[in-house]
């Protein structure tokens, strides 16, 4: 039976792919769980329209992410921390701390989108990668200073 995938399905394919599966698998699992629908002529033409709208939406998301990336490149984040002897931090600077400072500056960036290569445990200036969209990422400067 030929079906059209509604969601990305690791072993079978991506959204909009027309695949051939066994009848029972399609009727008992894929279609009832809304992972796919039958590949009739009407559904195929609806798929083309849906694919066009999804592509337009995806291109708008990428354009918005690129605009946000340009703005974020200009931003530098200053995080005051308590330090002990020999300028060692008590704890470390986390992605949540960076996210909170960015929110104060008007950028709503989730902490999971901030990628720290390794823990920040010393004073200094660091380049931190922010992945805004799967296709768009940028770096911001993080200044870790004495409180």
N, C-alpha and C positions, 0 to 999 in steps of 0.2 A: 504494500500500500504506500502511495506517495503522500507525504505530509510536508507542511511548511513549518519550520521552527519559529516559535514566538519568542523564545529566550535562548541565550547562549547555553549550549549543552555540550560539555567538554568532549565526550566521545563521539557525538553525532555531528556537530557543526555549530555555526553561528546563527544569529537572528536572520531570518529571511531565506535561509538555505532550503532548497527542496530536496528531500532525502527519501530513500526507499527503505522502509522497515517492514517487519512482519506485521500482519493484520492484527493479531492479538496484542502485541506490544503497543501499537498505535491506539487501538480502541480501548484497551484496559488501563494504560498508563499515561501515554503522552497527551492524548486529547482530554481525558477527564481532569488531569492536573494542569491543564492550560499551558503545556509546554509546546504544543503544536496544534495545527488544525489541518483538515484534509486539503489536498491540493486540487481543488476543483477550478474551473475556468474563472469563476467569479472571485474566488479567494486569491488566485494568481494575479488578477488585475488589481485587486485591493492591495496585495502585497507590493506591487510596483508603486502605487500611490503612497503607501505607508513608508516605503523605502526612500522615496523622494523627500517626504517630510522629515524623516529621521536624518537624512543627510544634510538638509537645510538647518535643522536644529543643531546638529553636531558642529557644523561650520560656524554657527553663531556662538556656540559655547567656546570653541577654540579661539575665535576672535576676541571674546570677552576675557578669556584667560590670558591671552597675549597682552591685552591692554592692561590688565591687572599686574602682569609680570613687569611691564615697563615702569609702572608706578612703584612697585616693590623694590626695584633695583635702586631707586633713589633714596629708599628708607634705610636708616641705620637705627638699630635698637640698642639702648643702653640699659644694662641690668646691674643695679647695685647689689653687692653681696657682702656678707660678713666674711672676713678673712682672719686667719690666725697668724702664727709665726711663719716667717719666710713666705708670706703672701699665699698661703694655701687656703682654699675655700673650705668652709664647713658644708659638706655635701657637694652637689654639683648643679650646674645650670641645666634645666630640663627643657624639653620642647614645650611643656605646658607654660613655663615662665615666659618663653619667647612669644607664645601665642597670646598670653595675657597682655603683654606690652604692645603687641601689634593691634589688639582689640582697642586698647586705649588710644592708639593713633588712627583708628577708624578702619582697619583692615580685619575682616572676620575670617581668619585663617585657622582651620582646625589643627590641633596639635599633631594629629596623625599625618598631616601633609608636610610637617617640618622634619627633615631628615638630618639627624646628627650622626656624623661619621663615627665619632667616638665621644666619650663624655667630656664635658668642659669642666675642668677642675682647677683652672688657674686663671689669673687675671690676664687680660689681653684682648686682642681683636681677632675675631673668628669669622670665616665665611661659612654660612649655613645654607644648605640647599632647601628650597621650598618647592614642592611639586604641586602646582596649582591644578593641573589637568594631566591626564596620562600622556599627552603630547607636549605639554608646556611646563617648564620648570625654570626657576631663576635662583639667584643667590642674593642673600641679604647679609649686611655686616652686623655682627653682634659684638658690642663693646661690653666686656665684663670688667666692672670697676669696683673699687673699694667703697663700701657704704659709709 
